[in-house]
Each structure stands twice: as C-alpha cells, then as structure tokens.
Amino acid sequence: MTHLHELTATEIVQAIHGGRTTAVAVAEACLLHIESRDADVQAWEYLDPGLVLEQARALDRAGGKGALQGVPVGLKDIIDTADMPTALGTPIHAGRRPTIDAACTALTRRAGGIIMGKTVTTEFANRFPGKSRNPHDVTRTPGGSSSGSGAAVGASMVPLAVGTQTTASTIRPASFCGCVGYVPSRGDIRTFGVMEAAASFDTVGLIARSVEDINLFRNVLIGTPPAALPEVAINEARIGFARTGFWNECDEDTKAFLEGFAKTLAADGAAVSDVAMPVALDEVQEAHRWVSSFEFVRNRTFEIDHHWERISSALRGGRIQDGMDCSFELYGESRETLRRCAALLDDVFKDYDVLLTPAVAGEAPVGLTSTGNASFSTLWTALNIPAVTLPLHRGPNGMPVGLQFVSRRYADRMLLGIARAVSRKHG
Amino acid sequence: MTHLHELTATEIVQAIHGGRTTAVAVAEACLLHIESRDADVQAWEYLDPGLVLEQARALDRAGGKGALQGVPVGLKDIIDTADMPTALGTPIHAGRRPTIDAACTALTRRAGGIIMGKTVTTEFANRFPGKSRNPHDVTRTPGGSSSGSGAAVGASMVPLAVGTQTTASTIRPASFCGCVGYVPSRGDIRTFGVMEAAASFDTVGLIARSVEDINLFRNVLIGTPPAALPEVAINEARIGFARTGFWNECDEDTKAFLEGFAKTLAADGAAVSDVAMPVALDEVQEAHRWVSSFEFVRNRTFEIDHHWERISSALRGGRIQDGMDCSFELYGESRETLRRCAALLDDVFKDYDVLLTPAVAGEAPVGLTSTGNASFSTLWTALNIPAVTLPLHRGPNGMPVGLQFVSRRYADRMLLGIARAVSRKHG
C-alpha cells in the first residue's frame, strides 16, 4: 500500500475529489514524514504544522474541487508568503515578513494547494549553500539553489515544490534528488513576489515526482484551466543528441548512460541524431556570466551598502565581484551575444523537436560546501528556452542522475508531452 | 535669483560639491516649497520632513562627492523603501512597510541622493486616479500612473523623480506637467523592489527638468560611473516624423505644433521625412492590451482573492476583466505579434536615428477622474524601445504639451544626445 505522503499530486487530488481521503489526512501524513526525516535532510527553512493543518481544515470544510485540492506544496524561501517569513537564504533577512503573496503562492492557494512551508535556498539563490542535504545520501549536496525544494520532493515530504532558475537552480537539484524538474519558457509564469536575481534569466521552476504533476502544477501557475498534455509518440519525435561543449565535464558513467539512452530512443523509433551545435553558442556561458552578475549586483545594492559584512565571502568574491567588474558596455555586448545566439538555437530547432542533453555531470557530489557543477543548464537558461529533467538513471553509488530534454521557446507542452512518453516507457 | 528648489539636480550637485550650499539647505528649500504648494497639488503619498532632514544632515556630515549629492528625489509609491511605507496606490496596502530598498532606491542613496518621499500613483499603477492634481492648473489631471512624480517635478518640489511605465505612465505625466520624461530601453534599469505590473513592459522611468539631469540620474540608476552624453548635431540627425495611427486623436493645436516642429527641425538642417509605418504595427495596441492584462491579473491574484471589494470597479471591469478574458493561447499569440512587430520597427530605424511623434493628445484634460489618453506611448512601450518627452509647447490654455522622440532599443545615449541638442536650441 502506498502511504499518503508518497502519492503524486494528481493522485491526491483524485482521492480528495472522490471523497477517499481529506486534505487534513494528507497534510498529517506529510507532516509525520517530515518529522521523521527532516532532522537529517533539513529541507525546510520554515514549517509551522499548525498553519499547515489550519489550511487543510479550511479546505476540507469548503469542500472545493480545486486543481490542487489538498496538495501540499513547498515554496523556495525567495518566494513571498503573506503568512510566513521569506528570508532569501541570508541571515540579513531572517524573519522578514512580506505582506503580499507572490503570484505563484496565491495561484497555488486559489487552486486549493496547501503552502506547507518555505524550503531552504542558497544565499540570495546564488551559490553559497544552505543547510539542506541530499535525501538519498545526507553526506551529499541536494544541489542548489532550490536545494530544499529538490530535497523535500525527493524525500517524499511533499509531492510538489516551487523553485527558481537563473543558471541551473531547478534542473540541478531535481536531478540530484531524483525528481522531475521543469523550467518553463521564461515569461510564462509570473515572477511577482519572487526575489529578482537577474531578470534576464529568472524563471519560476517546478519540481515533482511525475510529468503529469508538472503539467497539473504548470497550468495552475500560468493561471489557465487544467489541460491534458498532447499525446506524443516517441517514434514520431525528432530528437537531437546535444553533448554540448561541457560533455567532457560529465562522469564516464553519465556519458555512457546518455549515449545508451540516445540509442534506446532510436530503438523506440525516434529519429535520433547528433546535433552539430553552432560554435558561436560557446560564447553563451560567458555572456550569461556577465549579464547575470551585472543584474544581480545592482539588485543587491541595499545589502551591499548596509550589510556587507553579513554577505558570504564566496558571494562577495564571486557573483558580486563579477558584477562590479562588468561595465555597462560589456553588459550590452553580452545581451547582444545572447540575442544572436538565441536566433542560432532557433535554427537548430528547425531539425529537432527536442534535444537530449546532460542535466548534471553525474551523481550529487559528496560534501555540503558546494551545490555542484552548474554548466549543463546555463546555455538553455541563458537563451530562455524550456527544459525538463527526468530521473531515469542511478549512478555508480546508487544516486539519482537525471537526463535533460530542452525544446524551442514556448514549445513547453510538446516538450512535456515527449517527456511523459519517455517517462511512461522508461521511468 | 533662482531659489534653491528651482535648481536642477546638476546645479545642486555642483553647488554642494563646490561648497556653495548644503544638502540641508536644499532639502529645507524643497520642503518649504512643498509646504506652500502641496495642499493644492497633492503630489505626495508619504513625506516625513524629519526623515528628509536626517538624510540631508548625514550627507553634509559625510561630505561625499556623490553623483547626486544632496539631490532630493521623489519615488513613485510602488517602489520599495526600507524606511518609508510603500502602498501601491491602494488602500489595501496602506502602511505596507518593505524591509529592503528597491534597486533604484538604494542606487539613489548610494549616489548621495535624498529620498524625499513617496509620490502618489494610481491604483496598482493602473488607471484609477490617485489624489494628485496638475501643478499648472489644479482642476486638471497630472496624468498617470506616475502622477505624483510628474506633479512634484513640474511644481519644482524636487528636481528628480522616479516613475514607471507599462503603457504611458511616465511620458504622459511628464508631458502634462511640463517636465522632461524618459523611459529607458526595457531592461537597462533593474526592477527589483518595483511592483511588477506586467513584466513584458514594466520599465523604470525618470522625470526631471532637463535632459542633463536625466542623463545624470540614468547613469546612477543603471549603476555606472557618470558619463557625459555624446554631442549630437541636429543637422546630422535623421528624423522620421511618425504621426502613427493615433494622429487623429490629437488636438488640432498639437497637430499644428508637431507639424511645425518637424519643419523647424528641417530648417535646423536635420534630415526630416514622414515615416511610412508598417501597417502591421497597428496590431501592437491590441497585443499590448492582452499581454499586459494577462500578466497584471495574475500578479494581483492575492488582492483579487482576499480584497476584491477594495479594488476599484474601474480596475475590476477594465484591466482585470481583460486579463481574465485572455486565454494563454491569446497571450502567446499576442507575444508573437509583438516579436514580429519589434523586428518591423527595427527595419524602420535603418533609415532614422529617432522618430518625432506625439507624446499626448494635447493639454492635460480638465477633471481628476481620468489620467488622459494613453495611446501615444503604447506602441513604443510595447516594443521595449526608449522614449523621451520634451516640454517644448504650451497649448491654447497655456498648459504644457510635450513632444516625444523615440529611437531603436539600446540607442538611449544617442536619443538623449539628440534630445539635449533640441532642448538647447528650442527649450
């Protein structure tokens, strides 16, 4: 028998709509499971069981038929909540109390979702780690910056969590924690009430344990009625295998898995071929670095000027130094590079529906001082296209390793349709 | 003798750097002038003279050489301030206290600017008017949504104010109030801490009494060192006269002024010709309507669900209804329309450095129940290009009427260079 906390969001909603369980029962099961695991995993920055049960009781009393009726949801702690603190991963803002729900918070509540609590993030959603650990091996990082969101879903504490991605901050923790992670086309989901890191790239990302759940949650956060994904047959898909310039940073095991999976998809009948990525796309990594740093450092002016000593030296010497070093001219040139590269990538997608590409270098690294290699998402995030990671592999130590599919901008439903078809067959 | 409150920001900085006046003297002069005028004009949502003088005294003690040293600045009340409330133009959020300065607030302070207070805005920076009146005739609107920012600068209460523009919210109040108004290329100035209305268009806008001041403030808010504008000769400028599809909404007086001004520029030696705007650009207005409404309504989910009865019926029946009526498909098609139209407009700029175009239909209308016709900025805002309005005309009732120059995206310095040359010759 599956425990309530192990159900997907889709299963919870069906069970509640069908009268077979209640929001309170689900919330209690998740709270109990969190109690048993969170001393080790430390996914939560803020969690008030009383507030959770209050929401659940109100939902049961109202008896609504929301698209997320009674589904517990974790929110990265850079997403504002009117009834919980939002501390942005820094002691500077410990206890900060917004008075307005972020758009994604409020849309989750409107659909009947329960805001379970706030999940741990790195400092200002950048690199300096929070306290969370990987639920599959607590000596390892869960990835970042949506560290607690990945860990909480990976540990079956909640079926859904919201993260964000400015570089690799959703795809990486989802991959490391054995989850499905999804980054929409930038702009599809509103960022009101989500801390701006670098607006040229900031995207609300979703973490779940199934592609169906991603689709369910996506519709809620876009603010549209529920809609099933298109049925996509693997054998009609045109799939490009994009090793990218970072291929040699992948573990041998990850390389072998991806090479093998490309062959598997071909055996499924998909048209799979190696992609010759335009060499100019190699410039994207550097352009992303300058644009994101330029924007980030100006967005943090208040903390730099008033709380410099409470910013980590890693952030001061990293992103902040980069942002201070970047002139407006370099920022402008870098934006122009990205504009040109986006057009080149559009051309690549004339021949492919999706690209198969690494999500991470391999298993989550041992140690909690780094959130791992972020290179495998930068290209796609920088060019604002959608991405999904599927937990279809285990590495040599039994840790989850995700693969990644990406598609052209705004082709999210097709991308998720293919991801679902692949999950059904190989998940 | 010019009174201190009538100085431009550039003049104030020079006087303070040169030891000829102090931040306290300037602040006191502005406060005194505000006291004499604001009962009529009502530009300020929040103004605490004690807090203003405290900032001024600290600046004088420190004796810095900031780019805005001692310059009083008004901030539209959707821009967060850590030491003042930010109420977003709605009683729902009266007394709301952010704990972090917006990027533009903090950058202003870093440069030695004094945050004078918060200026009145319309409800959620949309259409429903706040209490402000036009300083040139208090029976007339100052325009909106940066109503108080336009009124405060137009009344010489402060030399600089920050507004925002999602449709026409900086150019229109600047024009109605006799100010220079500037909307940068979208993305150049960070929006962290500025209420998101519709991120596809939201732009921080500046209001001042000279183009030099706009340039000074622009560099501060971009976060770059001071830099003089390029010297641009009018007789080397290629100027397109773009009446646009809204020409017939202009007053006869405004039409005559613009027709005459195009001839004046030609007489100055500029290459001036009528622009044949691509007919497809007529679709922009409708696309902007859907995109901005789709985004706005989702960003206001919290207030719609928890404070519906405190939202004006104008907003409920207008922007909110539009946003609820707009499907994700229509939103997507409208974004695609804008993408196509931006490319068409790029082509127009192959032949022109700037376009001369109406800023407003004419003088600010009598009455305070509407902020006036917003049509003349929508095209440019929707396509994310920079715009500047110059107060070079008075209408039949002696009220200011601005003209507008726009240029290609990211050509802001050239645009401001031309605007300065035109101001010097005809201002």
Chai-1 contact restraints between the chains, C-beta under 6 A:
chainA,res_idxA,chainB,res_idxB,connection_type,confidence,min_distance_angstrom,max_distance_angstrom,comment,restraint_id
A,R96,B,T99,contact,1.0,0.0,6.0,A-B,restraint_1
A,T99,B,R96,contact,1.0,0.0,6.0,A-B,restraint_2
A,I100,B,F302,contact,1.0,0.0,6.0,A-B,restraint_3
A,D101,B,F302,contact,1.0,0.0,6.0,A-B,restraint_4
A,A103,B,R298,contact,1.0,0.0,6.0,A-B,restraint_5
A,A103,B,N299,contact,1.0,0.0,6.0,A-B,restraint_6
A,A103,B,T301,contact,1.0,0.0,6.0,A-B,restraint_7
A,A106,B,T301,contact,1.0,0.0,6.0,A-B,restraint_8
A,A106,B,F302,contact,1.0,0.0,6.0,A-B,restraint_9
A,L107,B,T301,contact,1.0,0.0,6.0,A-B,restraint_10
A,R110,B,D305,contact,1.0,0.0,6.0,A-B,restraint_11
A,R190,B,R298,contact,1.0,0.0,6.0,A-B,restraint_12
A,R190,B,N299,contact,1.0,0.0,6.0,A-B,restraint_13
A,F192,B,E196,contact,1.0,0.0,6.0,A-B,restraint_14
A,F192,B,N299,contact,1.0,0.0,6.0,A-B,restraint_15
A,E196,B,F192,contact,1.0,0.0,6.0,A-B,restraint_16
A,I222,B,F328,contact,1.0,0.0,6.0,A-B,restraint_17
A,G223,B,R298,contact,1.0,0.0,6.0,A-B,restraint_18
A,T224,B,F328,contact,1.0,0.0,6.0,A-B,restraint_19
A,R298,B,A103,contact,1.0,0.0,6.0,A-B,restraint_20
A,R298,B,R190,contact,1.0,0.0,6.0,A-B,restraint_21
A,R298,B,G223,contact,1.0,0.0,6.0,A-B,restraint_22
A,N299,B,A103,contact,1.0,0.0,6.0,A-B,restraint_23
A,N299,B,R190,contact,1.0,0.0,6.0,A-B,restraint_24
A,N299,B,F192,contact,1.0,0.0,6.0,A-B,restraint_25
A,T301,B,A103,contact,1.0,0.0,6.0,A-B,restraint_26
A,T301,B,A106,contact,1.0,0.0,6.0,A-B,restraint_27
A,T301,B,L107,contact,1.0,0.0,6.0,A-B,restraint_28
A,F302,B,I100,contact,1.0,0.0,6.0,A-B,restraint_29
A,F302,B,D101,contact,1.0,0.0,6.0,A-B,restraint_30
A,F302,B,A106,contact,1.0,0.0,6.0,A-B,restraint_31
A,D305,B,R110,contact,1.0,0.0,6.0,A-B,restraint_32
A,F328,B,I222,contact,1.0,0.0,6.0,A-B,restraint_33
A,F328,B,T224,contact,1.0,0.0,6.0,A-B,restraint_34
